[in-house]
Amino acid sequence: MNSDRRIPFTLLLLRLSVFLVMLMWTLDKFVNPDHTAAIYKNFYFIGGLTNVPIYIIGVIQLLIILGFAAGFQKRWTYLLVLFFHSASTFSSFRQYFDPFKNLLFFAAWPMLVACFTLYYLRDLDTLYTVDKG
């Protein structure tokens, strides 16, 4: 397989794996909105969220990540996924000061690089995408 086919295939796998993580975080908003409210309070300093705003955030996020998975409007959906994950990664900065108590938080860094890679190489991500360029 030459590089003309390997790169799009690899970017497809990267896109689908990032989508899977983002999908689970999105579904958590519907399945366990109290968990989402606690995250917003502890990491984003936004307290008092009830279920309705969490569901609205979930619906918007779901639409964006479905567009991301489909390669639709890549400039915007890939950028928004990068933004979402950047906010999540950087808002967790306190967890990085106690690494062996919070090891799973470090998984955010390779995913952040994956999100950046997809955004940066979005024009090469053409396999099974709505927008080919």
MIGURO-23570 format. One record per residue (C-alpha): x, y, z; residue number from 1. Coordinates in Angstrom, 3 decimals. Example, Ala and Ser with C-alpha at 12.3 -4.5 7.8 and 13.67 -1.06 7.14 Angstrom:
<kegus>
<px=12.300; py=-4.500; pz=7.800; nr=1>
<px=13.670; py=-1.060; pz=7.140; nr=2>
</kegus>
This chain:
<kegus>
<px=0.000; py=0.000; pz=0.000; nr=1>
<px=1.540; py=3.316; pz=-1.065; nr=2>
<px=1.476; py=6.499; pz=0.991; nr=3>
<px=-1.411; py=7.883; pz=-1.073; nr=4>
<px=-3.587; py=5.167; pz=0.470; nr=5>
<px=-1.890; py=4.670; pz=3.840; nr=6>
<px=-2.314; py=8.246; pz=5.037; nr=7>
<px=-6.092; py=8.454; pz=4.432; nr=8>
<px=-6.545; py=4.997; pz=5.990; nr=9>
<px=-4.554; py=5.979; pz=9.074; nr=10>
<px=-6.429; py=9.276; pz=9.410; nr=11>
<px=-9.734; py=7.388; pz=9.152; nr=12>
<px=-8.702; py=5.128; pz=12.037; nr=13>
<px=-7.569; py=8.147; pz=14.039; nr=14>
<px=-10.854; py=9.963; pz=13.324; nr=15>
<px=-12.946; py=6.966; pz=14.344; nr=16>
<px=-10.977; py=6.419; pz=17.559; nr=17>
<px=-11.290; py=10.085; pz=18.570; nr=18>
<px=-14.988; py=9.915; pz=17.686; nr=19>
<px=-15.429; py=6.882; pz=19.962; nr=20>
<px=-13.993; py=8.726; pz=22.962; nr=21>
<px=-15.994; py=11.867; pz=22.221; nr=22>
<px=-19.147; py=9.779; pz=21.729; nr=23>
<px=-18.794; py=8.197; pz=25.167; nr=24>
<px=-18.327; py=11.634; pz=26.774; nr=25>
<px=-21.362; py=12.893; pz=24.872; nr=26>
<px=-23.555; py=9.939; pz=25.799; nr=27>
<px=-22.548; py=10.420; pz=29.431; nr=28>
<px=-24.424; py=13.731; pz=29.339; nr=29>
<px=-27.661; py=11.824; pz=28.647; nr=30>
<px=-27.035; py=8.715; pz=30.736; nr=31>
<px=-25.566; py=10.410; pz=33.799; nr=32>
<px=-26.202; py=14.185; pz=33.718; nr=33>
<px=-25.235; py=14.487; pz=37.403; nr=34>
<px=-21.732; py=13.345; pz=36.458; nr=35>
<px=-21.584; py=16.039; pz=33.777; nr=36>
<px=-22.805; py=18.668; pz=36.246; nr=37>
<px=-20.031; py=17.646; pz=38.663; nr=38>
<px=-17.416; py=17.872; pz=35.884; nr=39>
<px=-18.584; py=21.348; pz=34.856; nr=40>
<px=-18.503; py=22.468; pz=38.479; nr=41>
<px=-15.096; py=20.970; pz=39.358; nr=42>
<px=-13.188; py=21.565; pz=36.126; nr=43>
<px=-14.904; py=24.530; pz=34.406; nr=44>
<px=-16.191; py=26.343; pz=37.527; nr=45>
<px=-19.742; py=26.344; pz=36.156; nr=46>
<px=-22.027; py=25.197; pz=38.942; nr=47>
<px=-25.754; py=24.696; pz=39.208; nr=48>
<px=-26.345; py=23.064; pz=35.841; nr=49>
<px=-29.597; py=21.156; pz=35.665; nr=50>
<px=-30.474; py=18.370; pz=33.267; nr=51>
<px=-32.022; py=20.552; pz=30.545; nr=52>
<px=-28.888; py=22.615; pz=29.751; nr=53>
<px=-26.787; py=19.460; pz=29.966; nr=54>
<px=-29.078; py=17.727; pz=27.455; nr=55>
<px=-28.883; py=20.769; pz=25.145; nr=56>
<px=-25.075; py=20.722; pz=25.360; nr=57>
<px=-25.207; py=16.987; pz=24.659; nr=58>
<px=-27.376; py=17.397; pz=21.559; nr=59>
<px=-25.113; py=20.123; pz=20.158; nr=60>
<px=-22.009; py=18.093; pz=20.916; nr=61>
<px=-23.572; py=14.986; pz=19.354; nr=62>
<px=-24.324; py=16.859; pz=16.119; nr=63>
<px=-20.770; py=18.184; pz=15.980; nr=64>
<px=-19.093; py=14.826; pz=16.593; nr=65>
<px=-21.372; py=13.080; pz=14.080; nr=66>
<px=-20.264; py=15.687; pz=11.531; nr=67>
<px=-16.681; py=15.064; pz=12.624; nr=68>
<px=-17.048; py=11.291; pz=12.192; nr=69>
<px=-18.542; py=11.795; pz=8.730; nr=70>
<px=-15.850; py=14.257; pz=7.677; nr=71>
<px=-18.454; py=16.968; pz=7.149; nr=72>
<px=-17.313; py=20.619; pz=7.191; nr=73>
<px=-13.903; py=19.415; pz=8.357; nr=74>
<px=-12.487; py=22.875; pz=8.944; nr=75>
<px=-15.173; py=23.525; pz=11.578; nr=76>
<px=-16.038; py=20.135; pz=13.038; nr=77>
<px=-12.397; py=19.099; pz=13.417; nr=78>
<px=-11.581; py=22.485; pz=14.956; nr=79>
<px=-14.471; py=22.206; pz=17.405; nr=80>
<px=-13.416; py=18.700; pz=18.464; nr=81>
<px=-9.871; py=20.015; pz=18.956; nr=82>
<px=-11.262; py=22.908; pz=20.999; nr=83>
<px=-13.472; py=20.640; pz=23.143; nr=84>
<px=-10.638; py=18.282; pz=23.897; nr=85>
<px=-8.165; py=21.130; pz=24.509; nr=86>
<px=-10.529; py=22.662; pz=27.051; nr=87>
<px=-10.903; py=19.303; pz=28.751; nr=88>
<px=-7.158; py=18.624; pz=28.794; nr=89>
<px=-6.101; py=22.041; pz=30.060; nr=90>
<px=-8.907; py=22.369; pz=32.610; nr=91>
<px=-7.531; py=19.235; pz=34.279; nr=92>
<px=-4.160; py=20.840; pz=34.992; nr=93>
<px=-4.387; py=20.173; pz=38.751; nr=94>
<px=-4.567; py=16.427; pz=38.130; nr=95>
<px=-1.155; py=16.494; pz=36.431; nr=96>
<px=0.507; py=17.622; pz=39.673; nr=97>
<px=-0.308; py=14.287; pz=41.304; nr=98>
<px=0.383; py=11.953; pz=38.387; nr=99>
<px=0.293; py=8.591; pz=40.132; nr=100>
<px=-3.084; py=9.331; pz=41.662; nr=101>
<px=-4.454; py=10.564; pz=38.319; nr=102>
<px=-2.708; py=8.463; pz=35.678; nr=103>
<px=-5.709; py=8.239; pz=33.369; nr=104>
<px=-5.713; py=12.009; pz=32.898; nr=105>
<px=-2.432; py=11.658; pz=31.003; nr=106>
<px=-4.266; py=9.762; pz=28.240; nr=107>
<px=-5.697; py=13.136; pz=27.262; nr=108>
<px=-2.346; py=14.280; pz=25.832; nr=109>
<px=-1.966; py=11.726; pz=23.016; nr=110>
<px=-5.623; py=12.251; pz=22.153; nr=111>
<px=-5.027; py=16.004; pz=22.034; nr=112>
<px=-2.205; py=15.368; pz=19.568; nr=113>
<px=-4.537; py=13.102; pz=17.578; nr=114>
<px=-7.151; py=15.888; pz=17.434; nr=115>
<px=-4.516; py=18.375; pz=16.323; nr=116>
<px=-3.183; py=15.943; pz=13.707; nr=117>
<px=-6.642; py=15.440; pz=12.264; nr=118>
<px=-7.252; py=19.161; pz=12.094; nr=119>
<px=-3.813; py=19.868; pz=10.620; nr=120>
<px=-4.076; py=17.095; pz=8.022; nr=121>
<px=-7.812; py=17.434; pz=7.356; nr=122>
<px=-7.254; py=17.878; pz=3.618; nr=123>
<px=-5.546; py=14.446; pz=3.526; nr=124>
<px=-8.372; py=12.805; pz=5.495; nr=125>
<px=-10.490; py=11.746; pz=2.535; nr=126>
<px=-11.486; py=8.130; pz=3.170; nr=127>
<px=-15.218; py=7.835; pz=3.968; nr=128>
<px=-15.697; py=11.575; pz=4.354; nr=129>
<px=-18.537; py=13.756; pz=3.091; nr=130>
<px=-16.103; py=16.543; pz=2.173; nr=131>
<px=-13.197; py=15.135; pz=0.168; nr=132>
<px=-10.924; py=18.175; pz=0.234; nr=133>
</kegus>
